[in-house]
Amino acid sequence: MSKVSFIERITAMDKPDEVQETEQIWHTVRSFLGLMRVIIFILIIAIAELMEEFFIGELSLAIWSLIVGIPLFILLSVLIIMGNGYFLNEKEKKTAVLRPILKRQ
């Protein structure tokens, strides 16, 4: 096996990616949404632990952090999953089964 030379690696970096602009934009947005999801998770725990004695509308801030934070976390997760399906062009490979499973008789 021969190693790839330094010049070949540099020329390979000059070739354009096969990734479309929408995919690149989605990767940026997806990383931002993932970061927001982590921040929301940490804030839910921090507020639930630290703000138990403060009340708004007869409910403590700990309960409000759960009421608001959990649906927001789920919403961001759904947005990431739906965005992956819509923006990324990951096509499934169709393969033929050599010996399909037959129904017993």
CYANA upper distance limits for C-alpha pairs under 8 A (distance plus 0.5 A):
  4 VAL  CA      8 GLU  CA      6.87
  4 VAL  CA      9 ARG  CA      7.32
  5 SER  CA      9 ARG  CA      6.93
  6 PHE  CA     10 ILE  CA      6.83
  7 ILE  CA     11 THR  CA      6.73
  8 GLU  CA     12 ALA  CA      6.57
  9 ARG  CA     13 MET  CA      6.87
 10 ILE  CA     14 ASP  CA      7.18
 11 THR  CA     15 LYS  CA      7.39
 19 VAL  CA     23 GLU  CA      6.91
 19 VAL  CA     24 GLN  CA      7.42
 20 GLN  CA     24 GLN  CA      7.01
 21 GLU  CA     25 ILE  CA      6.64
 22 THR  CA     26 TRP  CA      6.52
 22 THR  CA     87 PHE  CA      7.13
 23 GLU  CA     27 HIS  CA      6.66
 23 GLU  CA     87 PHE  CA      6.39
 23 GLU  CA     88 LEU  CA      6.31
 23 GLU  CA     89 ASN  CA      8.49
 24 GLN  CA     28 THR  CA      7.02
 25 ILE  CA     29 VAL  CA      6.77
 26 TRP  CA     30 ARG  CA      6.26
 26 TRP  CA     83 GLY  CA      7.98
 26 TRP  CA     84 ASN  CA      8.49
 26 TRP  CA     87 PHE  CA      7.15
 26 TRP  CA     88 LEU  CA      8.45
 27 HIS  CA     31 SER  CA      6.65
 28 THR  CA     32 PHE  CA      6.86
 29 VAL  CA     33 LEU  CA      6.66
 30 ARG  CA     34 GLY  CA      6.54
 30 ARG  CA     80 ILE  CA      6.74
 30 ARG  CA     83 GLY  CA      8.47
 31 SER  CA     35 LEU  CA      6.64
 32 PHE  CA     36 MET  CA      6.68
 33 LEU  CA     37 ARG  CA      6.61
 33 LEU  CA     76 LEU  CA      7.10
 33 LEU  CA     80 ILE  CA      7.68
 34 GLY  CA     38 VAL  CA      6.93
 34 GLY  CA     76 LEU  CA      8.39
 34 GLY  CA     80 ILE  CA      8.35
 35 LEU  CA     39 ILE  CA      6.79
 36 MET  CA     40 ILE  CA      6.55
 37 ARG  CA     41 PHE  CA      6.69
 37 ARG  CA     73 PHE  CA      6.41
 37 ARG  CA     76 LEU  CA      7.11
 37 ARG  CA     77 SER  CA      8.13
 38 VAL  CA     42 ILE  CA      6.78
 39 ILE  CA     43 LEU  CA      6.58
 40 ILE  CA     44 ILE  CA      6.54
 40 ILE  CA     69 GLY  CA      7.13
 40 ILE  CA     73 PHE  CA      7.28
 41 PHE  CA     45 ILE  CA      7.03
 41 PHE  CA     69 GLY  CA      8.01
 41 PHE  CA     73 PHE  CA      7.73
 42 ILE  CA     46 ALA  CA      6.62
 43 LEU  CA     47 ILE  CA      6.32
 44 ILE  CA     48 ALA  CA      6.47
 44 ILE  CA     65 SER  CA      6.01
 44 ILE  CA     66 LEU  CA      6.93
 44 ILE  CA     69 GLY  CA      6.52
 45 ILE  CA     49 GLU  CA      6.67
 46 ALA  CA     50 LEU  CA      6.49
 47 ILE  CA     51 MET  CA      5.90
 47 ILE  CA     52 GLU  CA      8.43
 47 ILE  CA     61 LEU  CA      7.53
 47 ILE  CA     62 ALA  CA      6.33
 47 ILE  CA     65 SER  CA      6.92
 48 ALA  CA     52 GLU  CA      6.92
 48 ALA  CA     61 LEU  CA      7.40
 48 ALA  CA     62 ALA  CA      4.31
 48 ALA  CA     63 ILE  CA      7.46
 48 ALA  CA     65 SER  CA      6.86
 48 ALA  CA     66 LEU  CA      7.98
 49 GLU  CA     62 ALA  CA      7.37
 50 LEU  CA     62 ALA  CA      8.28
 51 MET  CA     60 SER  CA      7.81
 51 MET  CA     61 LEU  CA      6.06
 51 MET  CA     62 ALA  CA      6.26
 52 GLU  CA     60 SER  CA      6.17
 52 GLU  CA     61 LEU  CA      6.55
 52 GLU  CA     62 ALA  CA      5.80
 53 GLU  CA     60 SER  CA      7.03
 53 GLU  CA     61 LEU  CA      8.21
 54 PHE  CA     60 SER  CA      5.99
 54 PHE  CA     61 LEU  CA      6.35
 55 PHE  CA     59 LEU  CA      5.80
 55 PHE  CA     60 SER  CA      4.62
 55 PHE  CA     61 LEU  CA      6.32
 56 ILE  CA     60 SER  CA      6.59
 56 ILE  CA     61 LEU  CA      7.18
 59 LEU  CA     63 ILE  CA      6.86
 59 LEU  CA     64 TRP  CA      7.45
 60 SER  CA     64 TRP  CA      7.01
 61 LEU  CA     65 SER  CA      6.49
 62 ALA  CA     66 LEU  CA      7.09
 63 ILE  CA     67 ILE  CA      6.64
 64 TRP  CA     68 VAL  CA      6.51
 64 TRP  CA     69 GLY  CA      8.46
 65 SER  CA     69 GLY  CA      5.86
 65 SER  CA     70 ILE  CA      8.45
 66 LEU  CA     70 ILE  CA      6.11
 67 ILE  CA     71 PRO  CA      7.65
 68 VAL  CA     72 LEU  CA      6.84
 69 GLY  CA     73 PHE  CA      6.53
 70 ILE  CA     74 ILE  CA      6.72
 71 PRO  CA     75 LEU  CA      6.47
 72 LEU  CA     76 LEU  CA      6.73
 73 PHE  CA     77 SER  CA      6.75
 74 ILE  CA     78 VAL  CA      6.65
 75 LEU  CA     79 LEU  CA      6.65
 76 LEU  CA     80 ILE  CA      6.71
 77 SER  CA     81 ILE  CA      6.80
 78 VAL  CA     82 MET  CA      6.51
 79 LEU  CA     83 GLY  CA      6.34
 80 ILE  CA     84 ASN  CA      6.63
 81 ILE  CA     85 GLY  CA      6.99
 82 MET  CA     86 TYR  CA      6.68
 83 GLY  CA     87 PHE  CA      6.23
 83 GLY  CA     88 LEU  CA      8.20
 84 ASN  CA     88 LEU  CA      5.90
 85 GLY  CA     89 ASN  CA      8.42
